[in-house]
Amino acid sequence: MSFKFWPALALALSLGVAHAQTAPAKPAAKPAAAKVAAKAASPYPAVPAGAGYRFGPQPAWVKPLPPAPVAEARPVARGAKARREPLVDVQVQLAPKSATATYLHLQHEALDTSTLREVSEPQISFNPAYQQLVIHQLAVIRDGQWLDRLKDARIELMRREQQLERQMIDGVRTALVVISDVRVGDIVDLAYTLEGENPIFEGRYSSLMQLASDAPIGRLHLRIEAPPDRKLNTKVVATDVVPERFDEGGRQVIRVVRENVPAVQDEATTPPWFKVYPALHVSEYASWAELDQWAQRLFASDAQPAGVTEKAAELKASVGASGTPEQQVAAALRFVQDEVRYFSASLGESSHRPKPAAKTLAERLGDCKDKTLLLNTLLTAMGFDARPALISMSRNRGIGNYLPSHDQFDHVISRVKIGDAVYFLDPTMNGQGYSLETRGYYRYGAALVVGLGEGGPQPVVPPSFAKDALSFRQDWNFADLSKPARLTTSFKATGLAAERWRSYLAIAGLERMAESVGGSYVRLLPGLVSAGQPEVKDDRETNQWELKLTFEHPTMGRYQRGSLELEFPAAELVDALSLPPEARRRYPFMLDPTNAVELSVNVVGPRPATPPAPAPQQLADKHFAFASRVEIDGPTVQFISRVERRADEVLPADMDGYRERVGRARQMLNVQRMRMNLLDLKALESSFAGVSQRLLRYRSGAKPDALWQLMQFNEFIRVADDQLLAAVDPKGRLAARVLAERAQSLNQLGDFDAALADAERVLAIAGEGEETAAALEAKGVALVGLARPADALAAFNQQAQLGTGVGNWLGTMHYMLGDYARAEAALRDSAANASGEARQFTLLWLYLAAERQGGRGKAAIADELASADTSKWGGALLRYLGGSLDRDALLKLAKEKPETERLRLAEAYFFIGQQLAAQGKRGEALPWFERTLATQAVPYREFTLAQWELKRGN
């Protein structure tokens, strides 16, 4: 889009101030007399022929700055960048008719090296088609000394078409001024004048002059001087600064002087219609009607342009005799959009004046103003009321906050009336839907309709039927456990959203787009791998666009006891529930433009889902509405969430409430979790009956105790895992997870050979997968049970190298192998990283390791004894070893609760025996190890280690 309603002066001001937006108080400059003498001794350097600029003295009309107030000592201020401007002096001279000259005297200083290049290489942009650049002075002020750099400066004139990639050229040139030897703290002083203005504006002046920027300004001086007959209207925006107006030497003057102007901190995602930076708007237009008349002259066209009338008849005939007016307009719009290539050559007056419609038609080439004039001419020939509509992409509906002026607008579209319906159509857009009913309608905010602009801009409201929606879908298939989980993602865009994605596809290509979208899922779900080619479905009749991607995930979810714990991401809705990054907000926050976004996560499991669906949830305010629900149908569980936008901004006063409601909505999204049963529970009933028979020998008393329940629990896990292993791929990652769990249960059942076999199978399958750590621990425990401590130690060391905790197993193994010094070191490390009961049992082994080395056991745990709580079983054992609890009291505590008596006695007997053995009383220790075995506490490591101690004998 290129309806560039930006006058050269405004462009120069914006670029000039961009290099002069940070400044402290001005340091003492060189005395004026010495400065003049220095200039006389240093004439202007020669300018190469055709350079496009010249050197010259400051214009005589430039006025000295008003006297500065007494300077106050102020700390160095910073803004968004490490840069400041001691001085921004902008003076505009308007001649009696149309000539304009703008003088800029700018001082800028780098506060650190991050902005040193920017400060030492200022750029001056101008358009040689109607402007001349005159450079007056260039210096560096260092420690109060004025150092002339004009004769040594390197000035490169560049033709920088910065928007060429958008098929736009504007003829603007940039003088790059490279200054040598500029240091942090130096002030670069630059003065130049831009003479001339674009004749397309017919001598009327308008400019938006910034009164602050993103960096502090030491002194700001804006002055506009004009003949008394040039009626200049003024309006301040986002400030209460009142410009001075007075007469001087028979001329009118508008002036603003500001001292120590603080930096303005912008905020992310501020709406374009909200003005952040304070500014003074000056315009010579007395009314919108005057501006409208100027625009009418721009878009005047031949009554019957050659070739256009014939093309209009052809387009009208293409929809047939039964074609509706809407279909005729859509045909003309589609032709201009798709068959007239966009290219903007905005040079001189062509920056705003469109080519004749016939020329655009013949060349099949044009920018927004050219294509709009062609479309309107075609539609007029077809009998429709079609007019240009001037809009602002940068200010949107905010143009009503400014004066009537040609610098308000940067784009033009077509306003078409069909009966009572009004459409705002953009002929520069590509890939829109074919019909007026299905195409997208951008929220342009407001437009000045040429020929109807007496009352000013009118709202641009999309039709009630306009669509702008996204529908995301995740389809997860877990039905076949012998295969990895399969994910098919798709999202369907409708209306304006479809056109955005269609445009992205045209720019990026399918492969790059698929990589970008797919990469988002892979980052959310590590382990996800692509499993097919991306597919795009595009229907411009309905204006729907869909992208489908397919993945596999061999390790989706967390396996536990015959089920998968699953959690599904909902990142697709994050943009629709967006929050500003700032903790405190001063400006409005613009919301995502899409009207509606829906996410459906559909999960198909191998068994019917049994839990009932939770109640639907809803949340709404004036900004958005959120709803989520879960639907269950046999093996299919569907999570559905939807966000509808009700406003396009959040005001600062509403921000706290908005944050709270968005936070609640995001929490609801995070509840997309489920437990998927993988087993046929009825088929397990007979196996469970056999388990109960095997467990009878562990019964003690009429009521099952904790030991019996623990054995039963592990037997049931073993049976469930047996069944599941028969259904999964034996070499798949799910099999590795099931085997790792079964190995751990087999260890607790005392079947160490089978546990070791399962662990080895896991290590052969998983490689470096997440199941490896669990398998290595199960392997180490099995090797302990098989009385192979050295091999067990190697397995635990491998586990530790994976960065996963091994508890106190390393210390325990070193202890059992008789390496008490290493045992103590490992146990101290383990205790430092443990908490609760795990830490207390680590301290028990630390006591034993220290006790084996000169009887230092009590000293090793002395600092912990005071906080050891005897109401906690681990604390009671610790106090016993520390000597503050006797043996009878310990055994009494162990028998306090019948349901845990056997398990606690197993631990009490074991550590009594270990203390005696550590004190050299092995003969007394052995009976206590025998008592440990008598408890039948098979799942406990103390039971296994007691067997080992008895095998070692005396």
VOTORTOR-259265 format. One record per residue (C-alpha): residue in three letters; x, y negated, z. Coordinates in steps of 0.02 Angstrom, whole numbers, plus 50000, padded with zeros to 5 digits. Example, Ala and Ser with C-alpha at 12.3 -4.5 7.8 and 13.67 -1.06 7.14 Angstrom:
2
ALA506155022550390/SER506845005350357/
END
This chain:
954
MET500005000050000/SER500724983549955/PHE499574968649961/LYS500984958850042/PHE500184943350116/TRP501804938750203/PRO502474921450158/ALA504344919450140/LEU504394908150292/ALA503564920850405/LEU504744934050339/ALA506254923150372/LEU505634918750546/SER505304936550595/LEU506984942350530/GLY507884927450600/VAL507144928950773/ALA507474947550767/HIS509314943350772/ALA509064930350906/GLN507914937951031/THR509044939151182/ALA509934924851265/PRO510594918751432/ALA510874900651473/LYS511994892951341/PRO513824891751395/ALA514764875551378/ALA515104872551194/LYS516574863651118/PRO516414844451131/ALA515474837250984/ALA516924826450923/ALA518124841050924/LYS516824851550837/VAL516614838750697/ALA518494837350679/ALA518664856150667/LYS517374856550528/ALA518234842550434/ALA519854852150440/SER518994867950379/PRO518004864750219/TYR516694877150166/PRO517424892550081/ALA517154895149896/VAL515614904749843/PRO515764917749703/ALA514764914149547/GLY513024921649556/ALA513184924849742/GLY511374919949773/TYR511804908449918/ARG512844893149952/PHE513684883950095/GLY513184866450144/PRO512964854450288/GLN511484854750405/PRO509984845850325/ALA509774827750376/TRP507984830850428/VAL508484843150564/LYS508204835250734/PRO509284837650887/LEU508554847951026/PRO507664838751166/PRO508734836251322/ALA508844852151423/PRO508314852351604/VAL509604854751740/ALA510214872651722/GLU509864884351865/ALA510984898851911/ARG510064914351853/PRO510564932551847/VAL510874940051675/ALA509194946051612/ARG508944961151504/GLY507534966551393/ALA507194981951290/LYS508944980351217/ALA510614975251292/ARG510564958751198/ARG510064940851236/GLU509894924551143/PRO510564908451217/LEU509674898651080/VAL508274900850953/ASP508014884550858/VAL506784885350712/GLN506294869450621/VAL505124868450472/GLN505034853650352/LEU503474852050246/ALA503554840250097/PRO502064829850037/LYS501514843249916/SER502154860849927/ALA504024861749957/THR504504870250119/ALA506184872050204/THR506544881750363/TYR508084878850467/LEU508634892250591/HIS509994890150720/LEU510224906350815/GLN511384911850952/HIS511474929951004/GLU512544939351128/ALA512884957951155/LEU512814962651339/ASP513654979351307/THR514374989351163/SER512694996851113/THR512174980651026/LEU513894974150977/ARG513714979250795/GLU511984971850781/VAL512584955250851/SER514184954550749/GLU513324958850583/PRO511814947350568/GLN510714949350415/ILE509764935650324/SER508374941150207/PHE507654929950071/ASN506834931149902/PRO507864922749765/ALA506334922049652/TYR505754906749748/GLN507004903949889/GLN508774897749910/LEU509894901850057/VAL511064888550124/ILE512264893750263/HIS512844879350374/GLN513904886450513/LEU514544902650586/ALA515544903450746/VAL515954913550900/ILE515834905251070/ARG517024913751190/ASP517304907551367/GLY516574890651317/GLN517674888651162/TRP516884886450990/LEU517854897150864/ASP517424893850681/ARG517204910150584/LEU516354903750427/LYS517884903750315/ASP518404921150372/ALA516694929250369/ARG516314942750243/ILE514614940050163/GLU513884954150058/LEU512284951249960/MET511264967149953/ARG509704971449856/ARG508884981949989/GLU507224988649933/GLN506794995550103/GLN505125002450046/LEU505705010149884/GLU505285027549949/ARG503495021149960/GLN503585015849777/MET503724997449823/ILE504974984249767/ASP504864966049821/GLY506474958049760/VAL507034953349934/ARG508914951749954/THR509894952850114/ALA511464943150153/LEU512484954050271/VAL513674943150371/VAL515124953250443/ILE516064943850580/SER517744950150640/ASP518344950550820/VAL516704949750914/ARG516744955951091/VAL515484959751227/GLY515034943151306/ASP515404932851149/ILE514004922051080/VAL513794922750892/ASP513174905850827/LEU512354905650656/ALA511394891750567/TYR510604892350394/THR509144885450295/LEU507904894150179/GLU507234882350046/GLY505664885749945/GLU504084896049960/ASN503064907849855/PRO502054897549730/ILE500634910149744/PHE500094901249903/GLU499724885349804/GLY500644874349927/ARG499654879450081/TYR500704883350233/SER500394896650365/SER501534905750484/LEU501474915850644/MET502934910050751/GLN503444921150896/LEU503644912751065/ALA504574927351146/SER505314944051101/ASP505954960351174/ALA507484951551244/PRO507674935751350/ILE507924919051263/GLY508894905251350/ARG508094891151251/LEU506734891951119/HIS506374876951007/LEU505054877650870/ARG504684861950770/ILE503584859150618/GLU503624842150534/ALA502404837450396/PRO501624822450310/PRO500064816150398/ASP498924821550256/ARG499354839950278/LYS498074846250403/LEU498924859450510/ASN497834869750625/THR498614878650773/LYS498144892750888/VAL499144901551023/VAL498984920351041/ALA499354930451198/THR499974915051292/ASP499374899351377/VAL500804888951305/VAL500114872651232/PRO501104865751083/GLU501514847351081/ARG500764836750941/PHE501384819250907/ASP501874807250768/GLU503674802750734/GLY504264791150595/GLY502584791950508/ARG502544811050507/GLN501594823250614/VAL502574835150725/ILE502094851250809/ARG503344857050938/VAL503594870651068/VAL505064870351189/ARG505294884651313/GLU506694887551437/ASN507284904251505/VAL505984914351412/PRO505864931851487/ALA505874947151378/VAL504214955051336/GLN504184973551370/ASP503154982851242/GLU502254998951285/ALA502035014851187/THR500495016951078/THR499814999351099/PRO498364996650977/PRO498784985850826/TRP497334974250864/PHE498124969351030/LYS499424955651020/VAL500884959651136/TYR502104945651096/PRO501544927651126/ALA501484917550967/LEU500964901250888/HIS499904903050732/VAL499954888150614/SER498844887450461/GLU498364874350333/TYR496724883050294/ALA495264873750372/SER494054888450357/TRP493834906250299/ALA492904899150150/GLU494494890350091/LEU495464906550106/ASP494084915750015/GLN494164903349870/TRP496044905949856/ALA495794924949852/GLN494434923249720/ARG495654914449606/LEU496894928649630/PHE495654942149581/ALA494804933049437/SER494734944649286/ASP494194944649105/ALA492344946949079/GLN492584961748962/PRO494384967748973/ALA494924978048825/GLY494864996748857/VAL494114995449031/THR492314994548971/GLU492565010148866/LYS493355019349012/ALA491905014349124/ALA490665021749000/GLU491705037648990/LEU491725039649179/LYS489865036549192/ALA489525049549059/SER490655062149146/VAL489385064749286/GLY487965067549163/ALA486295059349142/SER485685066249307/GLY487185059749401/THR486805049049553/PRO487565031749581/GLU488635039349718/GLN489325052149597/GLN489715038549469/VAL490665028149598/ALA491585043749658/ALA492115047849479/ALA492845030449453/LEU493715030749622/ARG494445047949590/PHE495125042349422/VAL496005027049494/GLN496655036549645/ASP497295052049556/GLU497725046349380/VAL498425028949408/ARG500115031149490/TYR500515020149637/PHE501985008249611/SER502184990649679/ALA503274977749594/SER502914963049709/LEU504084950149634/GLY503674931749650/GLU501834928449620/SER501544946849587/SER501704949349773/HIS499854944349782/ARG499174941949607/PRO498604958149527/LYS498964962949348/PRO497514961949225/ALA496434977449241/ALA496744982149059/LYS498614982049087/THR498494993049240/LEU497385005049144/ALA498595005648998/GLU500135008049107/ARG499255019949228/LEU500325011449359/GLY499964998849497/ASP499914994749682/CYS498444991449796/LYS497934974749719/ASP498134981549542/LYS497174997349577/THR495814988049672/LEU495554975849528/LEU495484990349405/LEU494235000049510/ASN493134984949538/THR493164980549353/LEU492674998349307/LEU491274998449435/THR490634981449381/ALA490544987749203/MET489565002549270/GLY488314990849352/PHE488914990749532/ASP489314976549652/ALA491164979349687/ARG492294966549770/PRO494064965849840/ALA494164966950030/LEU495724959950115/ILE496254969950268/SER497694971050389/MET498514987750421/SER499584979750557/ARG498194970550650/ASN496644980550609/ARG495124972450688/GLY496264960250778/ILE496294948250630/GLY494834939150712/ASN496054933050845/TYR497014922550719/LEU496694907450610/PRO496114909050430/SER497714911250332/HIS498494921250193/ASP499774929050313/GLN498374938550399/PHE498244952450271/ASP499414965750202/HIS498244977050104/VAL496724976149992/ILE495364989049959/SER493684989049872/ARG492004985149948/VAL490614993449848/LYS488764991749873/ILE487565005449817/GLY485785000449857/ASP485794995650040/ALA487335006150078/VAL489054998150088/TYR490655008050061/PHE492445002650090/LEU493505012849970/ASP495405013249957/PRO496005016449779/THR497795019249838/MET497375034949937/ASN497745051849859/GLY496985068749888/GLN495315062849954/GLY493725072849946/TYR492825072049781/SER491155064949840/LEU490765049249939/GLU489885059950068/THR491365071250106/ARG492865059850085/GLY493725052350235/TYR493475034450292/TYR494915025750377/ARG494525013850519/TYR495184997850441/GLY494374987450579/ALA493894971750484/ALA493984964850308/LEU493794948250219/VAL492694952450071/VAL493214941449926/GLY491754931049866/LEU490804934050029/GLY492094927650149/GLU491334911250206/GLY490914918650376/GLY492604926750400/PRO493074945050415/GLN491684957750435/PRO491804974350527/VAL492314989550427/VAL491295003550502/PRO491425021250430/PRO489755028450374/SER488815038750501/PHE489115054550399/ALA491015052050394/LYS491985066950460/ASP493665067150547/ALA493885083450639/LEU495135097250674/SER494695115050720/PHE496105126150784/ARG495955144950804/GLN497085158150880/ASP496605176250843/TRP497545188750952/ASN497415207350915/PHE497955219651050/ALA496795233650993/ASP498175245450933/LEU499415247651076/SER500625256750962/LYS500945240350870/PRO501535223250928/ALA500185210550970/ARG499695201150814/LEU499275182650811/THR498425173850667/THR498355155050689/SER497345143750580/PHE496745126050584/LYS495415118350478/ALA495405099750447/THR493825090950388/GLY493575073850313/LEU494935061050349/ALA495955074150443/ALA495935085350289/GLU496605071150184/ARG498025067850306/TRP498575086050301/ARG498365086850113/SER499525071850102/TYR500795079850220/LEU500805095450113/ALA501125085249956/ILE502605076650039/ALA503395090850138/GLY502915106450041/LEU502135122150111/GLU503745130150172/ARG504305115350277/MET502555112350343/ALA502385130550394/GLU504085129950480/SER503585114350577/VAL501875120750632/GLY502495138450663/GLY503985131850760/SER502785123650883/TYR502015140650923/VAL503715149150936/ARG504305136151061/LEU502755138951166/LEU502855157951153/PRO504665163851149/GLY504775180551061/LEU503485176150929/VAL504065180850754/SER503325176850584/ALA502415191450504/GLY501795185050338/GLN501745171050213/PRO500825154950254/GLU499155152550168/VAL498295136350122/LYS496475134650074/ASP495995117850001/ASP494235113149949/ARG494095095049894/GLU492235096949857/THR491875099650042/ASN493475090550090/GLN494105104450201/TRP495915109850215/GLU496545125150307/LEU498255132250350/LYS498435150250410/LEU500005157850488/THR500295175650550/PHE501465181250689/GLU501885196450795/HIS502385196550977/PRO503155212751043/THR503205206751224/MET501655196151244/GLY501045194851422/ARG501675202251584/TYR501365220851606/GLN500805226951777/ARG499905242851830/GLY499045247151666/SER498595229551617/LEU499305214051536/GLU499275197151621/LEU499025185251475/GLU499095166351461/PHE498695157451299/PRO499365140151254/ALA498205125751217/ALA499465113251153/GLU498365109851002/LEU497265098851114/VAL498675088951193/ASP498565074551069/ALA496695073551096/LEU497005072351284/SER498485060651272/LEU499205050151413/PRO500375035251404/PRO502175038351460/GLU502185022951573/ALA501735024951756/ARG500915007851756/ARG500035000751604/ARG499844982251561/TYR499174983851384/PRO497784994451308/PHE498235012351262/MET497685018151089/LEU496865035151082/ASP497125048350949/PRO496065043250799/THR495315060450763/ASN493485060850813/ALA493365078950868/VAL494615092950903/GLU494115110750945/LEU495175125650997/SER494555143550994/VAL495655157451064/ASN494965174651020/VAL495735189951102/VAL495315207751052/GLY495915221151174/PRO495945240151169/ARG494565241651300/PRO492955232151337/ALA493235217251451/THR492375220251617/PRO492405204051718/PRO490945192051691/ALA491275175751600/PRO491535160651712/ALA490325146251710/PRO490575133151571/GLN491495117251620/GLN491165099551562/LEU491955082651591/ALA491535065951511/ASP491765047251523/LYS491655032651404/HIS493315037451322/PHE493105056051287/ALA492045071351320/PHE492815088251360/ALA491955105151368/SER492595122851386/ARG491775139851399/VAL492215158351393/GLU491205171251295/ILE491425190051316/ASP490785202951192/GLY491445220551221/PRO493335220451192/THR493305202351130/VAL493585187551244/GLN493405170251170/PHE494025154051251/ILE493235138651171/SER493755120751212/ARG493215104651129/VAL493695086351145/GLU492665072351069/ARG493335054651062/ARG492105041251116/ALA493255025951110/ASP494835020851020/GLU495725012851168/VAL495875013251357/LEU495974996451443/PRO497214994251585/ALA495814992451712/ASP495145009551662/MET496835018251656/ASP496855026051830/GLY495155034151807/TYR495615039851632/ARG497235047951694/GLU496285057351829/ARG494975064151709/VAL496265069051577/GLY497245078051714/ARG495685087751763/ALA495325092051581/ARG497105098351557/GLN496935109151712/MET495375116951638/LEU496355120551479/ASN497715129151580/VAL496445141751642/GLN496535151251477/ARG497185166651566/MET496535184251572/ARG496965201451637/MET496775214251496/ASN496485232251547/LEU497435244351435/LEU496835260751512/ASP495355272451498/LEU494975272951684/LYS493705287051670/ALA494995298151588/LEU496125295351738/GLU494885301451868/SER495425319751860/SER497265314951871/PHE496905303952021/ALA496065318752106/GLY497675328652088/VAL498645314252161/SER497575314452316/GLN497985332952343/ARG499855329852328/LEU499755315752454/LEU498955326252593/ARG500665330252664/TYR500945311752697/ARG499355310052800/SER499605306652983/GLY498035306053085/ALA496255304153029/LYS496485286852959/PRO497695283552814/ASP499115272452869/ALA500205260252768/LEU501445273852718/TRP500085284952646/GLN499325270052554/LEU501025265352484/MET501315282952420/GLN499565283452346/PHE499845266752261/ASN501445272552178/GLU500685289152126/PHE499255280052043/ILE500495268851951/ARG501435284151891/VAL499835292351827/ALA499245276451741/ASP500935273751659/ASP500955291851601/GLN499315289251509/LEU499845272651433/LEU501515279451371/ALA500555292151269/ALA499675278051175/VAL501065265451143/ASP502505265451021/PRO503865275351115/LYS505205263751047/GLY504215247651068/ARG504455233951196/LEU502815238151283/ALA503455255751311/ALA505025248151390/ARG503955238051509/VAL502905253051558/LEU504445264051582/ALA505275250751691/GLU503755250251803/ARG503625269251811/ALA505475270451855/GLN505215258852002/SER503715269052062/LEU504665285552042/ASN506045278652151/GLN504785274752287/LEU504105292352268/GLY505855299452290/ASP505945306752114/PHE507645299152075/ASP508105310251927/ALA506505305451834/ALA506735287151882/LEU508505287151813/ALA507905294951650/ASP506565281551630/ALA507805267651667/GLU509025274151537/ARG507625274951408/VAL507195256751444/LEU508995251351421/ALA509055260251254/ILE507475251251195/ALA507555233951270/GLY509355228951236/GLU509425211751317/GLY507555210051341/GLU506715204551500/GLU506415222751548/THR508285225751560/ALA508465217951732/ALA507045228551803/ALA507785244151723/LEU509525240751793/GLU508825238551967/ALA507825254751950/LYS509395263451886/GLY510415257152033/VAL509105262752160/ALA508975279852077/LEU510875281852084/VAL510835277452268/GLY509545291152294/LEU510665303252197/ALA512135298952311/ARG513135290452173/PRO513555273952257/ALA514955268752140/ASP513825270751988/ALA512435261752080/LEU513605247252116/ALA514025246051930/ALA512175245251886/PHE511845231452013/ASN513335221751948/GLN512625222751772/GLN510975216151838/ALA511835201651924/GLN512715196951762/LEU511015194151682/GLY510725180051805/THR509325188851896/GLY509325191252084/VAL509845208352152/GLY509395204652332/ASN510595212552455/TRP510935228152351/LEU512705222852304/GLY513175220152485/THR512335236252538/MET513295246352408/HIS514965238852456/TYR514535243052636/MET514085261052598/LEU515695262752498/GLY516685256452647/ASP517235239852570/TYR516605229252715/ALA517495213052668/ARG516675212752497/ALA515045217952576/GLU515115203052695/ALA515495190752554/ALA514095197352444/LEU512855197252588/ARG513275179352633/ASP512925174152453/SER511305183952454/ALA510735176252619/ALA511075158752553/ASN509875161752408/ALA508535171252503/SER507105166052618/GLY505825173852732/GLU505885192452769/ALA507105195852626/ARG508365184352710/GLN508135192352880/PHE508495209852811/THR510035203052720/LEU510645196152887/LEU510435213552963/TRP511675220552837/LEU512805205452861/TYR512875209653046/LEU513375227553007/ALA514735222352882/ALA515485210053007/GLU515325222553149/ARG516355234953049/GLN517745221853042/GLY518275219753222/GLY516575218853304/ARG516095201853232/GLY514275206353204/LYS513495195053335/ALA514605180453284/ALA514075182553102/ILE512235180153142/ALA512385169153296/ASP511715153653208/GLU510165163253153/LEU509665171253317/ALA508895155753395/SER507635154353254/ALA507275173053241/ASP505455176053282/THR505065192553367/SER503265191353307/LYS504005194753136/TRP504685212253116/GLY506275206553030/GLY506575194053170/ALA506365207653301/LEU507675218753214/LEU508855203953205/ARG508665200153389/TYR508985218253431/LEU510635218553337/GLY511065201853415/GLY510805208753589/SER509315198153644/LEU508065212553626/ASP508355229853701/ARG508035246353615/ASP506455250753711/ALA505675233853672/LEU506095236053488/LEU505305253353480/LYS503795246953574/LEU503565233253443/ALA503735246153305/LYS502305256453378/GLU501205241453410/LYS500145243953255/PRO499695261953209/GLU499485257953025/THR501295252153009/GLU502075262853146/ARG502945275653035/LEU503675262552918/ARG504315251553059/LEU505015266253155/ALA505965271653000/GLU506815254652996/ALA507075253853183/TYR507865271153192/PHE508975267453041/PHE509705251153106/ILE509935258353280/GLY510945272153200/GLN511915260153089/GLN512375249053237/LEU513035264153331/ALA514015269953179/ALA514745252553154/GLN515315252753335/GLY516205269253308/LYS514875280153389/ARG514435290653238/GLY513985305853342/GLU512665295753432/ALA512075288253267/LEU511655304553176/PRO510105308853280/TRP509395291953239/PHE509605295153053/GLU508715311853077/ARG507285302653161/THR507225290953011/LEU506915305852896/ALA505595312653013/THR504505297452979/GLN504355302952795/ALA504525284652742/VAL505075289952568/PRO504785273052481/TYR505975263952599/ARG507825262252561/GLU508205266052744/PHE507495283552717/THR508635286352565/LEU510175279152650/ALA509845289652806/GLN509895305252696/TRP511555299352628/GLU512265296452801/LEU511765313952856/LYS512555321552700/ARG514185312852745/GLY514155321852913/ASN515335316853050/
END
